[in-house]
Amino acid sequence: MIDDELLPYLPSLLERNSELFTTQDLRDLDDTLSKLEKLSDDEAEETLNNFYMTHPCIRDQLERMEEGNRELKKVKPTQANQSTRITNLFQELSQQVKDKLKSESTNPDSDKSNG
């Protein structure tokens, strides 16, 4: 079950605002995601929460996205789908990070700084 209100927005943020993520951010996130397979859903969620809490620009944008989409939270997914949803979220995010890192490695001049 995904209790974190910001976490579901992380894949969208990476897709829409990838400039917020430096190459090092992507590497950190990739490393974080690689550890999630061994964790329970709650531990995995907490680990991802810790990632964005240590990256203020990313956290702030996630909060803006969540505030802009509060209406969507009124319809809660069924409990049976919750475990599948968190697994899908981790898989989607992991693939996006790998794709971005691959893109960064083919374009080394596009390295960004997260001031």
Secondary structure per residue as TSV (DSSP state, phi and psi in degrees):
chain	resnum	aa	ss	phi	psi
A	1	M	-	360.0	132.1
A	2	I	-	-92.1	108.4
A	3	D	-	-92.2	-28.6
A	4	D	-	-66.8	123.3
A	5	E	S	-74.8	-21.4
A	6	L	S	-93.6	-29.6
A	7	L	G	-53.6	-42.4
A	8	P	G	-61.6	-17.4
A	9	Y	G	-87.2	-10.0
A	10	L	H	-60.9	-45.6
A	11	P	H	-61.0	-40.6
A	12	S	H	-65.0	-39.5
A	13	L	H	-63.2	-43.9
A	14	L	H	-63.0	-38.4
A	15	E	H	-72.1	-44.0
A	16	R	H	-88.8	-31.8
A	17	N	-	-128.6	50.9
A	18	S	G	-62.5	-19.6
A	19	E	G	-65.4	-16.9
A	20	L	G	-71.3	-21.1
A	21	F	S	-99.4	116.6
A	22	T	-	-73.5	168.7
A	23	T	H	-59.2	-39.5
A	24	Q	H	-66.6	-38.2
A	25	D	H	-58.2	-44.4
A	26	L	H	-64.3	-41.0
A	27	R	H	-64.0	-43.5
A	28	D	H	-60.7	-43.9
A	29	L	H	-66.7	-40.4
A	30	D	H	-61.0	-43.8
A	31	D	H	-62.7	-43.4
A	32	T	H	-60.8	-46.4
A	33	L	H	-65.0	-34.0
A	34	S	H	-66.2	-23.6
A	35	K	H	-84.2	-15.7
A	36	L	H	-68.3	-28.2
A	37	E	T	-58.9	-29.9
A	38	K	T	-89.3	-3.9
A	39	L	S	-104.0	158.0
A	40	S	-	-69.2	166.0
A	41	D	H	-56.8	-43.5
A	42	D	H	-64.9	-42.0
A	43	E	H	-67.2	-38.5
A	44	A	H	-64.8	-42.6
A	45	E	H	-62.3	-43.6
A	46	E	H	-64.1	-38.6
A	47	T	H	-63.8	-44.3
A	48	L	H	-67.5	-37.0
A	49	N	H	-59.3	-43.7
A	50	N	H	-62.2	-35.5
A	51	F	H	-59.8	-54.5
A	52	Y	H	-74.4	-22.5
A	53	M	H	-68.2	-27.6
A	54	T	T	-89.2	2.2
A	55	H	-	-125.4	84.9
A	56	P	H	-55.8	-38.9
A	57	C	H	-63.5	-40.5
A	58	I	H	-68.4	-45.6
A	59	R	H	-59.7	-45.0
A	60	D	H	-61.8	-41.1
A	61	Q	H	-69.1	-37.1
A	62	L	H	-60.9	-41.4
A	63	E	H	-63.4	-39.9
A	64	R	H	-63.8	-42.0
A	65	M	H	-63.8	-42.6
A	66	E	H	-64.0	-42.6
A	67	E	H	-63.4	-36.1
A	68	G	H	-75.0	-13.0
A	69	N	T	-122.1	29.1
A	70	R	G	-61.2	-29.8
A	71	E	G	-60.9	-33.6
A	72	L	G	-65.2	-27.0
A	73	K	G	-73.4	-12.1
A	74	K	G	-68.9	-26.4
A	75	V	S	-103.2	106.8
A	76	K	-	-85.6	139.1
A	77	P	-	-69.0	156.7
A	78	T	-	-69.7	152.7
A	79	Q	H	-59.6	-38.0
A	80	A	H	-60.8	-30.2
A	81	N	H	-87.4	-9.8
A	82	Q	H	-61.2	-47.9
A	83	S	H	-63.8	-40.7
A	84	T	H	-63.6	-40.1
A	85	R	H	-62.5	-43.7
A	86	I	H	-69.2	-38.4
A	87	T	H	-63.7	-44.8
A	88	N	H	-63.0	-39.8
A	89	L	H	-60.2	-47.0
A	90	F	H	-63.8	-42.0
A	91	Q	H	-65.4	-44.3
A	92	E	H	-62.2	-46.5
A	93	L	H	-63.8	-42.8
A	94	S	H	-60.5	-44.2
A	95	Q	H	-65.1	-41.5
A	96	Q	H	-62.1	-43.3
A	97	V	H	-63.4	-44.8
A	98	K	H	-61.3	-41.9
A	99	D	H	-63.3	-43.3
A	100	K	H	-65.4	-41.9
A	101	L	H	-64.0	-39.7
A	102	K	H	-63.2	-43.1
A	103	S	H	-62.6	-42.4
A	104	E	H	-62.6	-38.8
A	105	S	H	-71.4	-25.9
A	106	T	H	-86.4	-13.5
A	107	N	-	-127.9	70.3
A	108	P	G	-63.1	-22.3
A	109	D	G	-72.4	-12.5
A	110	S	G	-90.5	12.0
A	111	D	-	-59.6	131.8
A	112	K	-	-113.3	160.4
A	113	S	-	-114.1	139.6
A	114	N	-	-104.4	33.9
A	115	G	-	3.9	360.0
